[in-house]
C-alpha cells in the first residue's frame, strides 16, 4: 500500500504485518492482526483505519465507515492515518471526505507544505475549483514556488470553464488569471514552458489572439521547446484566427522548405493562397512581403513551388517523399472546385495518379493517399485506368496455378491496391453473380499463395495477404445483400474462421465474424471473439455496442449480464481515474491537458452506450432475479431506483460509437453518410426511451401499495399513494406516446453496410405485439388500484373491464407466442437456413411474461383480502346463494390459463431444443458456390458454433421460463 512508504514513526514495525496482509489480499487476517494490536495500543489510529480497510474489502461497508469516522472525528495529523484514510475513502468512492480530513490537518499544522499540497489535490478530485485557488495561494505563501502559484492560476481558469455565466467567466475569472500571470512576467519569474502555455491558454480564451501572438514571438516564446515546431504551429493557428493570410502563407512555405513531406503545411499553404487570391492581395514593392518571409499569391507560383519540391527530392537511399506528389493532386482538386482553367498546368490527374502508383504502389498507404482524389477520375475512364495499373503489376504464371501471381510482397501489395481501387471505383458492383464468385475464388487463391510471404511472421503479426480474404468476404456480403440468400454468410464465416487461424491477431477478421454471427443469431462465438480483441479503456465505449446490442436479444442472458457488468465497471472507474489524471497534470504542469480530461470525463458520462448498458443491466437483473413473491421490491430498493426520477442526460447524450471500425473499400456513395449516422443515433435514443420508461414502470408497479380498506381522497394524498399511481399513469401515457409515434413512421429498409450500425430492437418490439401486451398489463394495474380504492360495490364497470383485460392479455400472449413458432435452424439437402428473429421474439415473450407475472402478483394481493372480507360477511349474514363478483372468477380462470400457457411454451422450447440436437449438420452436403476444394462444404466448426449457440439460447430462455412457471401457483386467491 502507498501508505507504507510514508511510515516514519516507531509503530512501523507493529503495522507492517497488517500492511502485508492487505497487500496480499488476506483481509480477514489483517482485521485480526489490527484487533490484536488495538488491544495493546488503543490509541494507534492507523491500526483502526487499516482494520476499516479490511472490513471494506470484505463487504462490511457500514462497519468500515463507522470505524473510519471514529478516527476522522479525532482529526489525526500523523501521516500513516491520513494516507490510510485517503485510500479507504477512495475505495468507498467518497473523495469529498478526504477534503475534510486535510482541512483539519492544515488547521492543526498550518506550516506543512505536504498537507497543504494534499489538500489541494483532494479539492482537485472533487472539482472544488474556488477552494483549489485558495489552497494554491496558501501553499505559495508558505513555500513560494512557481508551480504552486500557477496551480492557483489554473484553478481560476477552471472556474471560468465551469461557470454557468459566460459573461462572468470573461469579465472576472479570466482577467484575474491574466493579471496574476502578467505580474510574474513583469517580475521576470516565469521559469517553465508550462507557465507560458497556461498564459497562452488564458489569452486564447479571452480572444486576445494578437497578444498571444506577441507572446509567442517574444522572449517567452523561446521556452516553447517540448514539441517539434511547437512555436511555429501555434503561430500558424493564430495567423489563421487573425486572418493574417500573408503571414500564414509565408510560414507554411518556410516550413515546407524544411519539411516538404508534412501534409498539414500543404493544406495551410493552399488555404492561405486562395484567401490571398480572393482578397486580391499584392506584395509591397519596396519592403519585405511579411515578417515570416516571401509570400505566394499566384497559382503559377504555387505550381512552381510544388514542382520544385519534387525536383529537389533527396537522392536515392533516403525516404521517398509522398507530400509533393499528393500536393499536385490537391491543388488540381481545389482549382477544379473553383472552376479555374489552371489545372491543366499541373498535368492530367489520371497520369499523376498512375505515376504515384508506380512510385508508391508497393506501400499499404498508397490506397488511403489516392482514395481522397478518386473524384478527379472521369467515370468513363475507370475501367481503362484499372487496366493501365494492372499492366505494370509484376505478376508471373507459376506451375502450381493458372493465375498470374506475385513473386514477392511488394508485387502482391501493388496487385492488392489495384483490386481495392477497382472496388472503390464501383467496378465490383456491376459484375454479375457468377463473375463475383469467380473473383472470390481468385482472391482466396491469391490469399493462400501469399501466405508463404508471412511464414516467419509471429502470431501477433498480420499476414501480408489478409486483405485479399477481407475483399473476398466483402464481395460475398454484396451477393447476400442483393440476393437475400444465406449461403454467402455461411461461406464468409468459413473463410474468416480459416483465415483467423493463420492470422490470429487480425482484428478485422474478428469484427466481421462478430457482425456475421450476430446476423445469423449466433451469439456464443461472439464472446470469445470480442474477448480476444482485448479492447482497452475507451474502446469499451466505442466498440462495446457490438457485444451488448445482441447478447440479450439472442437469448444469452448470462453473457449479457456479464457484458453489462464489465462495461459498467469501466464507466464507473472513469470518474476516479480521470481525477487521478487531473492531479498528475497539475503535478507535472500539463495545464492544457486538464480541460481535455474534464471534457473526456463528460463525454463518457454522457455516453449513449453508458446509458443503454445501465438501463439494460437493471432490466436484465430484474428479469433474471426478481421473483414475483418478494424480491421485486427488494431488487428495486437495492438498485436505488425511483420511478419519478429520470437521470439520463437526454439533452447531452453523445454517440461515441466507432461506426468506421470495420475497414471498407466500398464506393463513396455506399459509405455511411452523416445523415444515416444521425438517424441511427435518433433511433437508438428512442429505443433507450422505451427501455427507460419500461424500467420506471416496473419501479412504479413495485411502489404502488394496496390497502385493506377503501380510502378517501384525503387519506390517499396524505399517504402518498395517489402520487405513486399518478406516476404510473403518467409513465404509461409517455410510453404510449413514444410507441404511437414510432408506429406511424414509414418503415425504411436499411441495407447492410460493412460499416453500418446494427438496427435497434424497436421493429421487433412493435411487430411482435410485445409492446401492446406490456402496456395493457400496466393499464390493468390502474384498474385494480381503482377497484382497491373504491371497493367492490361501486366498481361493476371496472370489474368487467378487468375481466376483459385478463382475457385480452392471454390473447396477446398467445399472439406473441405464435410469432415465436418455427424452426430456428433448418438443414435441407443443399441448404441451411436460420430464423434469428424467432430468438428475439422469444426474449420479448420472456420479458413480457415477467412483467405480467409481477402485475398478476399485485392483482392477487389486492383481490385476496377483498375476497376474504366478502366471505366473512357472508358467514355473518348466513347467506349462501349470493354470487361472487366476476373479478374473482375471471382472475382464477386467468391464472389457470396462464399456467397452462407457460407450460405450453416450456414444452415448445424443449421440442425446439430436441430438434436442434437431432440435426446432423456434419453430415450435410451443401451446394458449393466455389470450385475451390476448401469451400466444397461448410466447415464443421462454423456449423457447430451456430448450432451450439442456438441450443444455449433455448436452454437459458427455457430455464428462466420454468422458474417463472413455478411461481404461478402463488397467484391463486
N, C-alpha and C positions, 0 to 999 in steps of 0.2 A: 504493500500500500504506500501511497505517496507520503503519508504522514511519517513513516519510519525514518526517512532521510532527514527529518527536522528534529528528531528526538535528541535533546541536549541534556536533559536533567538526569539525576541518578535513577529515576524509575525506568529508564530504558531497558535494563536487564529484566525487570519484572514484566514489562509489557511485551517484550519480544515474542514469547510463545503465543500470545493472543494474535499478534500480527501474523505470525507464521500460519496459524490455523485458518485465519480469514483468507490469507493469500492462497492457501491450498484448497479452499472451498469447504473446509471442515468446520462449519458454522456452529454445530452443536458443542463441539469441544471448545470452541472459542468462548461460547457462553459460559460453559462450566469453569473454564480457566479464569474468566473475568469474575465470576461469583466467588471463587476461592480467594482471589486477590482482594476483592472488596471486603471480605470478612476480616482480613488483616489490616487493610488500608481503606477505611470507609470514605476518606476524602480524596481518593485518587479519581478525579473526574474523568480522565481519559479512559480508564478501565470501564466506567459506566457507559461511555459513548461507544466503545468497541463492543460492549455487550449489546447495545442497541442496534449496532450494525449487524451483528449475528442474528438478532431477533428479526430485523427487517428482511434479511436474506432467507430466513426460514418461514416467511409468510405471516409473522406476527407483527403486522404493521402498527396496530393501535398501541400495543405494549411498547414497541420500539419508540414510537413517538412520545409516549408518556415519559419514558426514561430520558430521552433526549431533552425534553422540555425542562425536566428537573435540573439538568446540568446547565442548560441555556439560561435558566432563571438566575443562576448564581453569577452570570456574566464572567465566565472564565477568561483569563488572559494568557494562559500557557499555550504554547504553540501546538502541543500534542492534541489538546482537547479541541482547539479551534479547527485544526486540519481534519480531525476525525469527524467533527460535527458537519463540516463542509461536505465531506464525502457522503455522510448519511443523508443530508438534506438533498443532495443531488440525486441520490438513488430514490429518494421519496418524491422526486420532481417538485420540490418546494424551494426553489432558489431564492425566493423572497425572504426566507428565514435566515439565510446566510448574511443578508444585509444587516439585519437587526443584531446579529452576532458580532459583526465587526464594528458596527456603530457603538456598541457597548465597549468593545475593546479599545477603540480610538478615544472614547471619553476617559477611560482609565489610564491609557498610555498615550497621551496626545503627541508625543515626540517620536513615535515609532514609524519609521518610513515603511516598514514591511506591512504593518496593519493598515496604514493609510492606502497603500497600494492594493492590498486585498479588498479593502472596502470599495475602491474604485472599480475593481474587476467584478465585485459582487453586484454593484449597480449596473454594470455593463450587461451582466447576464439577464437582468430583468428589464433592461431598456429604460432605466431612470436617468434620462439624459441631463436634466437640470441638476440632479444630485451628483451626477458624474462631473459636471462642470465645477461644482463647488468643491468636490473631493479632489479634483485635479489641481485646483488653485491652492487648496490647503496643503497638499503634498509639495507643491512648488515652493511654498513659503518655508516649509520645514527643510526641504532639500532642493535648492534652486538648480535643477537640471532641466535642460531644454525639453526632453521627452515629456516630462510631467506638465509643463506649460502647454505644450501642443496637444496633450490629451484633453485639456480643458477647452482649447480652441475647437478641436474636433467634436467635442460634446455640444458646443454651440451650433456647429454645422448640422449635427444630428437632430437638434431641437428644431432647426429650420426645416429639415426634410420631413419630420413627423408632424409639424404644425398643421392644424386644420386650415388656418387662415394664411393664405399665401402672402397677403399684404404684410402681416406681422413678420413673416419669415424674411421678406425683402427689406423691411424698414427697421427691424430690431436685431434679430439674431445674426444674420449675415454681416451687416455693417459693424456690429460689435466684434465679431470674429475677425473681420478685416483690420479693424483698428488695433486689435491685440497683436496680429502678425506684423503689421507695419511698425508698431512700437519696437519689436525685436529687430526688424530690418534697420530702423534708424540707429539703434544701439549696436548694430553690427554683430548680433548674437545668433544669426542663422547659421547652423552648423551642418545640417544633413540634407540630403536630397528630398527626403520625406517631408521636410518642413516647407520646401519650395513647392512640392507637389500639392500640399494642403493649401498653400497660398493661391496657387493657380485654380484649385477646385473652388475656392471661395469666390474668386473673381469671375469664374465661368458661371457660377450660379447667380451671381449678381448681374450677369450680362455685360460685364466690363471687359469685353474682348480686347479692346485696344490696350488697356492697362496690362492685361495678361501677356499680350504680345511684347510689350516693352520689357516686362519681367524676364521673358524667355530670351530676348535679345541681349539683355543686360548681364551684369555680373552674376546675379543669382542663377541665370540660365546655364552657367558653366557647371553647376552642380548636378545637372540632369545627365547622368552618365550611366545609369544602371542598364538601360536598354540601348541597343544599337540604333543610332539615328533618332533617339528619343526627342531631342531638341527640334530637329527638322520636322518630324512628324507632327509635333504639337503646333509648330508654326504653320504647317500646311492646313491643319484643321481650322486654325484661327483666320488665316487668309481667306478660306472659303466662307467662313461666317461673316467676315467683314467685307466680303465681295471685292477683295483685292486681287483681281484676276491676273494682272501683270506679275505680281509677286508670286502668286500660286504657280503660274506657268513657268516662270524663271527658276523657281526652286525645284519643281518637278523635273525640268530639263537638266538642272545641275545634278540632281540625284540619279537620273538615268545615265548620265555620263559616267558616274562612278559605279552604278549597278544596272546595266542595261537589260537585266532579266527580271526586274521587280515589277510585277504586273500592276500593282496598285498605283505606281507612279505614272505608268502609261495612261491609266484611266483619268487621273487628276490632270495630266498634261493635256489630254484631248478635251476634257470638260472645260478647262480654263481657255483653251484655244478657241473653242466655238463661242464661249461667252464674249471673248475679245472681238471676234468677228461680228457677232450680233450687235455689240456696242460700238462698232466701227472705231476701235481703239487704234491709234497710230503712235509709234515710238517717238519720243522727243528727238529733235535733230542734233542738239548740241551736247546733251548730257547723257548719262547712263540711262538705260531703259528703266531700271528699278534697282533698289539696293541688293537684290538677290542675283542680278546678272542679266544677260541677254534674254529677250522675250520673243517667242514665236507667235506671230499674229496673222500669218497667211498659211493657207492649206499647203501650198507648194513647199514652204519652209519645213512644215511638219513632215511631208513626204520625204524630203531630202534628209531630214534628221533621222527618221526611222531607217531609211536605206543605208545611211552611214553606220548605224549600229550593226547592221548585217555585215557590211563590208569590213568593219573593224573587229569582227568576231575573233576571239582568241584562237591561236594556232591549234593544230591537232594535238590530241593528248589531254587537253583540258576539257571541262564540262561544256557541252554544246548549249548554246543559248536558244531558248524557245520564244522568249518575250518579243524580240524584234519581228519575228515571222508572224506571230499572232497579232502584233500591233498593226501590221498592214491590213489584216482581215478586219480588225476592229475599226480601223479608220474607214475602210470601204463601207462597212455596215452603217457607220454614222453618216457618211456622205450620202449614202442611198436614202437613209431616213430623212435627210434634209432636202433631198431632191436636187442636188447639185450635179454637175457634169464632170467633176474632177476625179471620180473613182477610177476611170479608165487609166489614169496616170500611174496607178499602183499595180495594175495588172488584172487579169481575169480571175475571179475568186476560185473557179474550178481548178485552174492551173496552180494557183498559190496553195490550195489545199492538197493537191497532188504532190507538189514539191515538199510540203510539210510532212506528208506521209512518207515520202522517200527518205527524209532525214530522220524522222522520229517514229515511224510506224512500228518499230520493234519495242517501243515503250508502252506500258499499260496506260500512261497518262494521255496518249495520243487521242483516244476516243473522247475523253472528257474535255480536252483542249478544243477539238474541232466541232464538238456537238453544238456549242453555242452559236456557231456560224453556219449551221446546216441550212438556214433560210436563204443564204446567199446563192445556193444552187438552184437553177431553174428546174421545175418538176419534170419537164420533158427530157432532161439530161440525166436523171437519176440512174437509170439502168446503165447508160454508157459510162458514167463516172465509176460505178462499181466494177464494170468490166475492165476499165482502164486501170483501176487499182489492182485488180486480180492478175493482170498481165505481168506486174512487176513483183509479185509474191513468189519467192523461190521455193517451188514445190517440185517433187520428183516422184514418178511411179516406182513402187517397190515390188518385189516378188510376192510379198505377203498380202498385197491388196491391189485392186484395180484403181483405187483412188490415188491422186497425186498428193503426197503427204510431205510435210515439212521435215527438214533434216536436223533442225536444231530449235532451241527455244525462241530465238529471235524471229526465225521464219514462221514459226507457229503463232507468235504474237501478231505478226503482220496479217496472217490469214484470219486470225480471230477478230482483228479490227475490221476487216472487210465485212465479215458476217454481221458484226454488231452494227456497223454503219448502214448495211443493207436493211436491217430491221428498223433502224431509226428513220430511214427514208420511206418506210412503209411497203417495201418490196415483198415482205413475207405475208402481208395482209392479202395481197392479190393472188397468191398461189392457191391452186385447187387442193383439196384434202389429200389426194394421192401424192402430189408434189411435196406437200408439207411433211407427210410421213417419210418420204424418201430423204428429205432434208434432215429429219430427226435421226434416221438411221445413219446418215453420213456423219452427222455431228458426233454421234456416240462412237462411231468407228474412229474418228479423229481423236476423241477423248481418250479412248483406250490406247491408241497408238502413242499419244503424247505422254502417257503415264511413265514411260521409260525415261523421260527427261527429269522426272522427280523421284527417281529411285533412292537418291541419297537424302531426300527431304526428311526432316524429323516429323513426328506425329503432330506437333504443334504448328507445323508449316503447311501452307496450302499447296495443292498440286498446281502446276502451271496450267493444266488443261481444264481446270474446274469450270471455267465459264462456258466451255463447249456443252457440258451437261446442263448448266442453267439455261442456256439458249434453247436446247432441245426441249426442256420442260416447259419453257415459256410458249413454244410453238404448240406443244400438246395442250396447254391450257387454252390457247386460241381455238383449237379444234373443239375442245369441250364447250367453250363459250358459244361457239357457232352452231354446234350440232346438238347440244344438250345431252349427249350420251355420256355414260360414266366411265367407259374404259380408258379414256385419256388420263383421268385422275388416278386410276389404279396403276397405269403404266408409269405415270410421273412418280408415284410413290416408289415403285420398283427401281427406277433409275436413280432416284435420290438416295434411297437406302443403300444401294450398291456403291454409289459414288462416295457416300459418307464413310463407308468402311475404308476407302482409300485416302480420304482427307477428313479425319475425324474432328478437326478444328474449324471446319468451314461453317461459319455462322449462317451464310445464305442458304445452304442446304437445309440446315435445321429450321430456319424460319419458314422456308417454303413447305417443309414437311409438316410443321405445326399448322399452317394455313390449310393444307390439303386434307390432313387427317380430320381437322375440325369440320371441313366441308362435308366429309363423309360421316360425321357424327361420332368419330372415334377419339375420345379424349385421353385414354390411358397412355398411349405412347407419347403424348404431348408433355406430360410431367417430366419424364426423363430428358426429353429433348430440350425443354426450357431450362432445366437444372444444369445441363451440360453447357448451355450458353454462358453460364457463370456471370449473370447480369450484375453490374456493380452500381451501387449508390443510386444516382438519379435515373438510371435505366429502369429501375423498378417502377418509376412513374411513366417513362416514355414508351417502354415496350411491354409493360406489365399487362396491358389490356389484352394482349394475345393469349394470356393464360386465364385471366379472371373472367373474360367475356364468355367462355364456353364451358367452364368447369361445372357449374351448377346446371345450366340448361341441358347439358348432355348426360345428366344423371350421376356424375361423380361427386357426390355430396361431401364425402370426407376430404377428398383432394381439394374441393372448392373452399372448404373451411380452412384447411392448412394454407392454401394460397393467399386467402384473405388475411389471415393472421400474420403471415410472413411479410406481406406488403405493408400492413398497418404498422408493424414494428419499425419499418424504415421510416414511414411518415412521422411516427411519434418520436423517434430518435432525432428527427430533423431539428426540432426546436432546441434540444440540448446541444446537439453537435454544432449548430450554427452559432450558438452563444460562445462556444469554445473557439470557433474560427474568428469571431469578432475580437475576442480577448487577445488571441495571438496577433491579429492585425494591429491592435493597439501596442502590444509589446514590441513588435518589430517595425513600427512606423509605417505600415502599409495602409495609410489612411484612405486612399482612393478605393481600396477593396471593401471597406466597411459598408458603404451604401449598396454595393453589389451583393454582399452577403445578406443584408436585410431584404433586398429585392428577391433574392433566391429563396429565402425563407417564406416570404409572402407568396411567391409563385407556387411553392409546394403546398402551403396551407390552403390556397385557393384552387388547388388542382381538381379538375373534374374527376379524374381517376380516383383520387383520395376520397372524395365524397361518395362515389359509386361503391367503392370497396367497403367503406364504413357502413353504408346502409345495407348492402348485400350480406355482409358478415353478421349483422344483428338479425336480419330476417332469417338467415340460414340457421343461426343458433336457436332462434325461437322454433323454427320448423323441426329441427333435429331433436331439441332437448325439452321443450316446454310441453309437458303432458297437460291434458285438459283438467286433471283433478286439482292440482295445487301449484304447479311450478310456473304458469304463465306470469302471474303477478310477481313471483319471486324473481324470475328472469328479467322482467322489465325493470324491477327495482334495482337489481344488481347492475344493469346497464345504465342506470341513471337517466332513463328516458321520461319525457313529459310530452303528452300529445299536443299541448298548447305551444310548445317551443319548436321552432324550425331554425336550426343553427347552420344550415347550408348557406354559404355566401353567394346567393344567386346572382347578384349584380357583378360580382368579381370573379366568377368561375372562369378558369383558364383551361384551354385544351392543350395539354402538354404532350399529347401522343405524337410519337415519331411515325408519321404515316409514309415516310420515304425510306424506312429502314430496309425495305427489300429493294435490291438493285433492279433496274428496269432499263431496257433498251427500246421501249415502245416509242412510236412516233409521238410528237408533241401533242397532237390532237387527242391522243388516247391517255395522256397523263392525267393525274388527279388535279383538277383545277381548284382554284381558290374558292369558287362558288360551291363546289362539291364538298370541300373541307368545312365550310360554314354550315352547309346543310346537314352534314354528319354531326357537327357539334350541336346544332339545334335539336336534332333527333335524340341524341344522347341526353341532352338536357331535359327533354320532355319525358324520356323513359325514367330518368332519375327522379323526376317529379312524381311519376306514378308510383315508383317503389317507395319513395319517402312518405307519400300520403298513405300507402298501404301499411307501412310500419307504424305511422302515427295513429291510424285507425285501430290497429291491433292494441296499441297502448291505451287508446280511448276506451276500447272494449273492456280492458282489464280495470280501468279506472271507474267505470260505471258500476255503482254498487246497488243491489236490490234491497228492498225493505219488506218487513213482515206485515206492516200495517199501511194502509193508504195514507198519503201525506198531503197536507195542503201546500199551496204555492209558497207560503211564507217560510215554512219549515224547509222546504226544498231548497230555497235560496240560501237559507241560513246554513244548512248542512253542506252547501257547495255542490249538491248533486245536479242541480239544473245546469250549472256551468259545464259540468262534465258531459251531460247528454247533449247540450248545445254544441259543445266542441265536436262531438261525434257527428252531429247533423251537418255542421259546417264543413268538416273534412269530407263527408260523403258528397256534398254538393261540389266541392273543389275537384274531387276525383272524377265525378260525372262530367264536369265541365271539360277537363283535360281529355277524357276518353271521347266525348262527343266531338270535340274539335279535331281529333285525330281521325275519327270515322268519316267525316265529311271531306277529308283531303283526297285529292286524286292520287291513286296508287301509281307510283312510278317504278318501272322495272330497273333495278340497279344492276348494271353489268359488272361482272367480276373483273376487277383490275388487280394486277400484281401488287401494286402499292395502295390499293383501295382499303378503306376502313371496313371492318366487319359490320353488318347491319345490326340494329338493336333487336330486342325481343318483342318490340311493340306489335309488329304484324301478326306474329303467332298469338300474342296475348289477346288481340282483338278477334282474330279468326277462330280461335279455339273456344270462344264464349266463356273463357275463364273470368274475364273482367266483369261480365254481366252477372255471373254466379256469385262472385265475391261481393260486388256492390249490393246485390239483393240480400245477401247474408247479413251485411251491416244494417240494411234497412230493417230487417227482422228484429234486430236489437232494439231499435227505436220503438217498434210496435210493442214488443214485450215489455219494454220500460213503461210505455203508456198504460198497458194492462196492469202492471205492478202498482203504478201510482194511483190509477182511478178505480181499481177494483173490478171484480167480475161482473157485478150487476149493471155497471154503466158503460160497458165496453163490448156490446154484442157485435157491432160493426168491426171493431178492432179484432175480435176473436175470429170472425170469418176471414178477415184479411190475413191474420196469422196462419190459419189453416190453409188458405190458398198459397201463402208463401212457402209453407212446408212442402206442399205438392210441387210447386214450381222449382224449388231448389233441387229436389230429386230429379225432376225432368232435365234441368240444366246440367246437373252432374252426369246424367245418362248421355246427354248430347255431347258433352266434353269427352266422355269415355269412348263414345263411338268414333271420335276423331283420333283416338289412340290405338284403334284396332288395325291390324295388318301385320305383315312380316317386315321386320326391320332390315333383315338381310336375306335376300333370295339368290339362290345359285341355280341357274339353268345349265344346259349343256355347254353353252359357249359364252354365257354372260353372268355377271354378278352385279346385282343392283341393291342399293341401300335406300332407306327412308328415314333419315335422321330427324325429320320433323316429328315423327312419332315419339321420339325420346323427349323432345321439347314439350310436346303436348302432355306426355306422362308426368313430367316435372310440374307443369302448371296444374295438372289434376291433383298431384300430391299437395301442392301449396293450398289449393282451393279446399281440399278435404280438411287440412289442418285448421284453416280459418273457420270452416263450417262446424267443425267439432268444438272449437272454442266458443262459437256463438251458441251451439246446442247446449253446451255445459251451462252457459249463462241462462238460457231458456229454462233448463231443468231446475236450476237453483231458484228461479222466480216461481215456476209453476208448482214445485214440490210443496212449499209451505201453503200456497193457496189451496191446493187440493186437500192437504191435511186439515186445514182450517174448515173447509167446506164439509168434510167427513165428520168432524167433531160436532158441527152444528146439526147435521142430520141425526146423529146419535142422540143429541139432547132433545130434539123435536120428535124423535122416533118415527121419522118419515123414511119410507123405504123406496117408494116409486118415483122419487124426484130424479130426473135425468141429469147427468153430469154435463157441464158446459163442453161444447165442441172442441175447445182448445186442448183439453186433456187427451181426448181420444185421438185427435189428429196428431198430437205430439208423440203419443205411444206408437201409433201407426208409422209415423215418420222415422222414429228411432229404429223400429224393426226393419223397415225397408232400407234404411241407411246401412244397417248391419249386413243385410243380405247383399246390398250393392258393393260394399267394401270387400266382402268375401269373394264376390264375383270378379272384382278387379284383381285381387291377390291371386286367384286361380288362373286368370288370364296371363298374369305375369309369369307364373310357373310354367304355363304352356309355351309362352314365348321363349323362356329360358331353355326348356327342353328341346324346342325346335332348333334353337341356335346350337345347342350342344350336339344335336344329331347331324348337323351339317358337316359333310366330309369335304371341306374345301380343298384339302390337299390332293384329293382325287379328281378335282375339277380340271377338265381340259378346256381352256379358254381360247377363243378365236384370236389368232395372232394378227396384229396390225403392223408387224415388222418382221422381216425375214431374218433378223439377227438372232443368233442361237439363244442368247440370254433372255430374249423377250418372247420366247415361244409360249410361255405361260407365266402367270403371276407368281412372283417369288412367295414361297411358303411363309416367310417371316411377315410380310405385309398382310396377307390374309389372316394369319394367326393373330396379329396385333389387333386388327379391326374386330375380329370375332370375339377375342378376349375382352376388348373394351366394351362391346355391347353387353356381354354377359355380366361384367362388373356393374354396368349401369342398371341393368334389370335387377340384379341382386340387391343393390343399395336402395333402389326405389321400392322394391318388394319388401325389404326388411323394415323400412320406415312405415309403410302402409300396414304391415302386420302389427307393429307396435300400436298404431292408431286404432286398428280394429279391436285390439284387446281392451281399449279404454271405453268403447261404445257402451259396454254393459253398465258403466256407472251413470249413464244418462237416464236410465229408467226412473219414472216417478211413481 
